[in-house]
Amino acid sequence: MVKEPVNRAPDPEDLADAFLTVAHGLKRTINARVQHQGLSMARLRVLYQLTTTSTIRMGELSACVDVAPRTMTSTVEAMERDGLVRRRPDPSDRRATIVSITADGRRSFHEGQRQQASAIADVFESLDLDQRSALKDVLDSLLRAAATADAADDVAV
């Protein structure tokens, strides 16, 4: 008698590893597509925030992009050297710095956004409509689960 293989659910750690590998690969692809413009996903996130807010304090920008203040400072300094953003003291609080996007930054953002969309399309067009719908449902469930886990962690602290 031949034993039928047992279909076992994938291990959560294996799923997480595959998920993070795909996310990292997509990030690498996007970074490769926008690097010739002096951009990266991190810089695109900063420019995106600046296109929606016009000007913002450095600390708020750090929180919006979800990076440490020190990381944001070095990122913004480099972006200023490249002519993508401008920094100036906050007139209401000289200890704070206000960041704004330049015309070159706006142009670079729009081109970078176009390149990012192209990279995303290249990856996700490998899925048919049913697979995309199923993936959307799974990602929505994972987002809810992550939010619940975050809330539980906040309560525990």
Secondary structure, 3 states (H helix, E strand, C coil): CCCCCCCCCCCHHHHHHHHHHHHHHHHHHHHHHHHHHCCCHHHHHHHHHHHHHCEEEHHHHHHHHCCCHHHHHHHHHHHHHCCCEEEEEECCEEEEEEEEECHHHHHHHHHHHHHHHHHHHHHHCCCCHHHHHHHHHHHHHHHHHHHHHHHHHHHHC
